[in-house]
Amino acid sequence: MKDWLTNFAQPFLANKYQTVAIAALLLYFLLTQSWLFAVLMVVCAGALYLAEKADANKESDGAGEQKERKSFIPENIGNKLEALNNSKVLYIILVLALVIFIIFKKTGGLGLAAGFIGGIALLALVLVEVLIGLYKGGIGNEIKESVTALLVALVVWFGLSLLLGVPSPINAIVSCSMVPQLERGDLVLLQGGEPNAPEWKMTSAEIAQITNVGKVTFLGADASELSGLDSNGQLEVNGSLFFYCIAQNFATAECKYFVNKPDAVREEHGPISFYYSMCKRVGRNDAQSGYTPCISSIEYKGQRISENISNSVVVYQSPASDLFALEGDTIHRVFVRIRDENGKYYVLTKGDNNAYFDLQAYVGNQNGQEIDRGNSLVSGAQIKGKVLQPIPYVGYFKIFLSGVMQPGLLAMDQGCDTVFEKFKSS
């Protein structure tokens, strides 16, 4: 029995650093009870055990004699791979591509090309490293090194998750919807807890009425001059009047009224009234400025709330049927927190550089493709964390790498060149 335990423990005792990493991950599992994570931990530990055991057997079999190393990679190819790796050419291409992408990200073609070249260079770099590992140390050694690197990454990732109280401690800003407070390319560190924002108490029935279908009232307008109004003199729109008018190219009578008198328009989503005003957009980097209707405040039972940049910025995941689900996680500011009689809370969110709430976004037909999607009210369960601290530029690495699979991320975002005047000096 003693010999069996000794033989079993030998692979783990051979590398104390790996054993400490596995112990740290085991402690995390005990604290969080994450069974998916437990499976991952067992797979890593098993792979390390088998690789160490195989090496131990090879050393035992080859004791007292020098055995020729065999590899399925020919020596001439292995030497060329090592020479390529030692030259650092792929590293240089990767760094240059990233720098060119950051500098020329707004010019379209050059930035896009740099993104693709950098992605190919990264894939080539990983492949070369793996092949060299197989050539020099064999499959067992490569498995050990790869799993060890994975274990270190997991320890850091889940350690931060546990410390900050969030399942995913970092994310990246991939659009310009939060400038100038958060820039595209910022990496953001997240923390747990409820977002900081004004709170309204509502019943579950009232909250159920807050949908992406709005009813618009044109205050002081002559109803006979407007089209599409119902018997109550209101216009029903998917998403918002803002997106309705975008689809109509602002050519209809009600859209022209909206552009000329945005402060005379009230849009209702259930018990909440949304109010517009005319907002000035000012240029960044000599971009042209102009004016656009935008949301200025919302109201519920006489309680009126305006935009406040001291409210928390959150990262949330939209349901698969929502419009924003097409772009992955959303990182926007909480305008108001809504709590029902059971203590469950929801949030209304908005990008600082957007003229509308997330709930008001809607796309029917785009470039001949039927989208027909809007967004739903965000529940607290969808929130992944609050933004604790942005780290400039580091998030470009995610955009840079993801762009190989999603080229749209590499292209220039709408709204990057202008911001609302009220935020420019913030």
Buried (B, 14 or more C-beta within 10 A) or exposed (E): EEEEEEEEEEBBEBBEEBBEBBEBBBEBBEEBEBEEBBEBBBEBBEBBBBBBBBBBEEEEEEEEEEEEEEBEEEEEEBEEBBEBBEEEBBEEBBEBBBEBBBEBBBEEEBBBBBBBBBBBBBEBBEEBBBBBBBBBBBEBBBBBBBBBEBBEEBBEBBBBBBEBEBBBBBBBBBBBBBBBBBBBBBBBBBBBEBBBBBEBEBEEEBBEBBBBBBBBBBEEBEEEEBEEBEEEEBBEBBBBBBBBBBBEEBEBBBBBBBEEBBEBBBBBBBBBBBBBEBBBBBEBEEBEEEEBBBBBBBBBEEEEBEBEEEBBBBBBBBEEEBBBBEEBBBBBBBBBBBBBEEEEBBBBBBBBBBBBBBBBBBBBEEEEEEEEBBBBBBBBEBBBBBBBEBEEEBBBBBBBBBBBEBEEBBBBBEBBBBBBEBBBEE
